[in-house]
């Protein structure tokens, strides 16, 4: 997508190694990384990529587990008696 947004398809080759996360998260990380690299190469590429949301990092993280709970938000089964 960053290459299409900046009309640089076929001008660059990208070899990328990604660790952790799932397929969708890794794809988003690669897209974000390529967009940042293109912006460093030519700052004029920033506005079209920013308009398409390619310069925004996905800030979602795994919520930590809290003590007294089974997971981050899942509480133990409630017992009446």
HELIX and SHEET records of a PDB file:
HELIX    1   1 UNK A    2  UNK A    5  1                                   4    
HELIX    2   2 UNK A   23  UNK A   41  1                                  19    
HELIX    3   3 UNK A   43  UNK A   45  5                                   3    
HELIX    4   4 UNK A   46  UNK A   51  1                                   6    
END                                                                             
